[in-house]
Amino acid sequence: MHSYGTFDFGLTEGQEARAARLHKDSIVIDLLFQGPCSPDVWTDELVAELEALGSDDLFTVAFFLREKAIAGEFPQYRELFEASGVTTGITGGYILQDKDSILTAAHRFARLLDAFPWMRRARTAGDIRAAHEVGETAVWGLVQSNQLRPGDLDLIDIAHDLGVLNTLDCAYNIMNFVGAGCTERYDPGLSHFGLQFVRRCNDVGVIVDTAHTGRQTTLDVCATSSQPVIATHTSADAVFHHDRAKSDDELRAIAGTGGVIGVYVVPFFLATPDTVNPTIELFFDHVDYIADLVGWEHVAVGTDWPLALPTHIMQRSFGNKQGDFGFRPEHNIDVSLNLDGFRDYRDMINVTRGLVARNYSDKQIHGVLGENFLRVFEQVNG
């Protein structure tokens, strides 16, 4: 059986005690949380039940364990949350396209809150702090798939008022009416509609996310926004070149708005395919670089990996359909890979342990784990 949270950072007994204290005391926020489940939690019986659904739709299979938990058939769900130490990480996981998509998200959130009395909706930073105080999980809404069209801006207001939209990415990999995604061939920057989009988000209280947004569009967003801009899950292009990474100019621009940059643990975005046994140290190389470039106050965690599916089902539902999500063969996506040191959300304490190993102070660790983003959340939403 795998032992979680034990990656060898060479910590002393005193450092281990400090990391354990910090992880327990900190508000831990994962800006792109695919957990609390991972491929490790699947039994043969669960796999057989999922296979019996006969669906390879990513969104259907990805929420299978959550649906079982809502039905009272997977009590490990809360146990896994508690083992991770994450205060808030549940995301919306829906497409912002029309009123029906918003109602679907609102229904999903309502079912979660009805089923799990240990969850609460996060409309303000105070909601997140209150959840942490009593050992509960705060729920907030993130949307990556932005399919808004000219004339749709009122949908932002509706989704925010219903509590299912707190952060919204401009463009997921490809071009849309707002601007360009990060894997697109060209990036002309924000459209006129895109300018209106950013300003409406500012007015309503939605944090603009640039995680999957192209370079010029990201720079335009930062120049336009009157509120902090974030990148929920990305990396530093100067450390390892990838379309999903952010250039130094983008990192400086995001920080210049007062925003934060979440670093992911996705192995194929952090290392070449021939890297033998990529480890969580790669994640910390990006954390260190961004902290040195723009300040630790602008660094956060947005793991984005692993997805909560058995590897062979992940391959069918996502790995073989990369093009549908705007990825190409040169992006080297291999759904069988995890970082040594982060294969499961019970490894989340390795983030804290690694920050201790890299000589971050208590204040800095509290910041990276959650307080940096909480500052942004409070500024935009109170």
N, C-alpha and C positions, 0 to 999 in steps of 0.2 A: 504493500500500500504506500502511495506517495506521501511524503511528509511535507506539508505546506509551510511557507514562511521561514524556510531554513536555508536559503541560498547562502553560500559561504562568502561573506564579505570580510572575514577576518576580524570580526568585532570581539572586543573584550567582554567579560561578564558585565562590567559596568555599562558599557555601551549598549549591550542587549537590554539591560534593565531600563536604560534611558529610552530606547526605541519603543519598548513595550508601553512605557508610560505615555510617551508622546502620541502613539497611535490610539491609545484609549482616550486620552484627553482631547485630542484634536477633533474639530469638525472636518470629516473626510468627505470631499466632494469629487466624484469622478464625472468629468464633463461629458464623456461619452461612455456610458456604462452599459455593457451588453449582458451583465450578470443579473443575479448572483450565481447563475448556473454556468457550467462549462462542459466540455465533452467528458470530463471525469465523473460527472454525477449520473451518467446514464447506465442503467442496468440492462441486461438482455431483455427483460420483460418490457421496460420502457421503450427500447428500440423497436421491439416487435409491435407495440401499440402504435408508435409513430408511423412505422411502415404501413400499418393497416389503413392509415388515412388515405394512402394512395396519392399524396400531393407532394410536388416538388417546389411549390410556391414558397419562396423564402420567408415571407411574412407570416404565412400560415404555420409553417413548421417551427419558426423561430420562437413563437409564443406558445408552443405546445405545453411546456412545463409550467408556464405562468397560468395557463388556463386550467391545468390540473390542480394547481395550488388554489386558485379561486374556487374550484369545485370541492376543495377540502381533501383532495386525493394525493397531495404532495406536501406534507407538513415540513419537509426538509427546506422548503423555500425560505422561511423565516430564519431557520438555523444557519443557512448559507449566508444570508444577509448579515446576521450577527457575527459570523466567523470572519467576514471580510472587514468589518469595522467601518463600512461606508455609511455615512449619515444620509446622503442623498445621491442618487445616481439613476433612478428610474427616468427614462426618457419617453417621449410621445410615440415614436416609432410609426408615424403616419405621414401621409402626403398632404400638404396644404394645397388644395386644388379648387374646392368649392364648398358650399355649405354642408353637403352630405359628408365630406371628408372630416369636417370639423365636428359634426354630430357624432360620427363614428368614434372620433378621439374622445369626445366628452363622455360617451357611453363607456368606453374602455376605462377611463379614469374613474368614473363613478363606480364601476364594478370592482375595481381594485380597492377603493376606499371602503366600500361596503363589506368586502370580503376580509380585509385586513385592518382591524382596529388599531394596529401598530403603525399604520401609515397615515400621514396627513398631507394635505395639499400645501405647497409652498408658494404663497403669493408675495411674501416679503421675506427679507433676510431674517426678521424676527421669527418667522415660522420655522426656518431651518435651525436657528439657535434653540428654539423651544423643543424641537424634536430631539436634538442632541442631548439636551438636559435630561430627558426622560427615557432615552434609549430607543426612540422611535425612528422611523425612516420618513424623510420628507420627499414628496413627489412634485416634480416640476416638468414642464413640457418643452422638449426640444424637437424641432423639425429640421431634417436635412433636405428633404425633397420638396423644394420650393417650385410649385408650378403655377404661381400667380400670373395673371395676364392683366394688361391695361384695363382698368375698370374694376379690378378686384381688391383694391386696397382696403375696403371696408371689412373684408374677411379677416384682416389682421386684428382689427378692433374686436370682432366677434370672438375669435379664438382666444384672444387675451382675456376678454371679459369672462369667458367660460373657464378660465384657469388652465387651459391646455397648451398655451403658447407663451413661453418665456424667452426662448432663443430661437432664431430662424436663420438658416444658412442662405446666402444669396443665390448660389448656384451649385448644384451637386455634379461636379466633374464636367458636364457639358454646358453648352450655351442655352440660356433661357431668356425671358423677356427682361430680366434684371441686368444680366451681364454674362460673363464667361466663367465656366468652371475650370478647375486646375488641370484637367487633362485635355482641354480643348486645343485645337490647332492654332487658333488666333485668339487674342484677348484685346478687344477694342476698349475695354473699360465699361463703366456703368452707362446704360442707356438713359434717355430722359425719364423713362418709367422707373429705371433703377434709382435715379436721384429722388424721385417721389417716394419710392419704396423705403429708402433709408430714412427719409424725413418722417414718414408716417410711423415707422418703427420707433423712432426717437420720441415722437409725440405720444404714442400709445403706451410705451414702456416695455417694448420688446427689444431684447439685446440682439444686435446684428452679429451673426456668426460668419466667419470667412474660411472655415476649415477646408471646404472643398472648392473654394473660390479661386479664380485665376489671379495672376500677379497684378496686372493693371487694374482689374476690377477691385481687388483688395485695397490697393493704394487709393483708388477713387472713393471707396467706402470710407476709409479713414479720413480723407480730406473733406468729406461731406458731412459725416456724422457729428452731431453735437453731444453725443453720449459715448461712453466707452465701447469699443469694438473688440470682439474676441475671436480667437480661433480655437474651437473646443478640442480639436484633436489633430495635431500636425507634428512637424519636426523642423529641424534647421537644415536647410539645403546646403549650407557651407560644411556641415559635418558629413552628410551623405546625400548625394544628389538624387532627387526623386520628384516627380510631378506633384506628389502629395505634400512635399516640404515647402517651407516658406523661405524666401530670400531674406538677406539681412535688411534690405529696404522695407520689406513687408513687416518683419519683426519689429523694426524701429517704429514704423508707422502705427502698428497696433498698440505698442506700448505708449506711443505719444498721445493716444486718445485716453490713456488711463486704463486700457484693457489688459487682458491676460491671454497667454498662449498655453494651451493644454498640450502635453506631449503624450503620444500614444506608445503602446508596447507591441505594435504590429511588426513582426520580424522582417517581413519582406519589404517594408518601407524604411527599414533601418540598416539593412545589410544586403550584400550581393547574394545571389542564389548559391554560390559556392562557399559561403561562410559556414564553417563547421561549428555546430552547436552555438548558435548566437545566444547571448545571455542578456540579462536585464542590465548589465553594465552599459550596453548600447543606449538604452533609454536615458541613463544618467549622463552619458556623454552629451546628449542633446539638452538635457536640463541644465548642465553646467554651462554649455555654450550660450544658451539663451540668457541665463542669469548673468553671465559676464558681459553680454552684449547690451542688454536693456535693463538689467536689474532683477533680482530675485522676486521683487514685488509683482512682477508681471508673468511669473511662471506658475503653471497649474498642472493638473493631471487629467488626461482624457484617454483612458486606456484603449477603448474601442476593440478590445480583443481579449480572450477568444469569444466567438459566438457560442451560444448555448445549444450546440448541436453535435451529434456524432460526426466524425470526420467524413465518413463516406456519404452521409446525407448532405453535409456542407458542400461536398464536391459536386453533387448533383444539382443542388438548389442555388449555389452561388458560383462555385469554381468553374463550372462549365458554361456559365452565362455572364461572364465578366463584361462582355460588350454591352449587355443590357444596362449596366451600371456605369458605363463610360470608361471602363478600363480596357487596356489592350495587352497583348502578350508581353510587350517590353516592360510592363509594370510588375512582372514576376510574381503574381499572386499564387501562393501555395497554401491552401487552407489547412494542410496537415501540420503546418509549423506553428510552434509557440516559442517564446523566449524561455530559456532555462532561467528559472527564477520568477516567471509569471506564466503559468499554464492554467491557472484557476484563480478565482477571485479570493480564495482563501490565502493566496499569495500576496494580497494587497499590503500586508505589513512589511513585505520586502521593500516596498517603496519607501516606507519610513526608515527601515533599517539601512537602506542604501544611502539615504540622505544623511543619516548619522555617519556612515562610513566616509562620505564625501565632505565631512566637516561643516555641515550647515548648522547654524545656531538653532536653539529652540524656537525663537521667533520666526526665523526663516522657514523652518519645517512646518510650523503651524500655518504659515502663509501659503506655501506651495501645496500643502494638503487640502486647504480649503478657504482660508481667510482671504487670500488674494481675490478669488472669484467672488466671495461673499461681499467684499468691498464693492465690486462692480454691480452685483445683484441689488445691493442696498441703494446704490446711487440711482439705478434705473427704476427700481420697483419699491423702494422704501424699506 
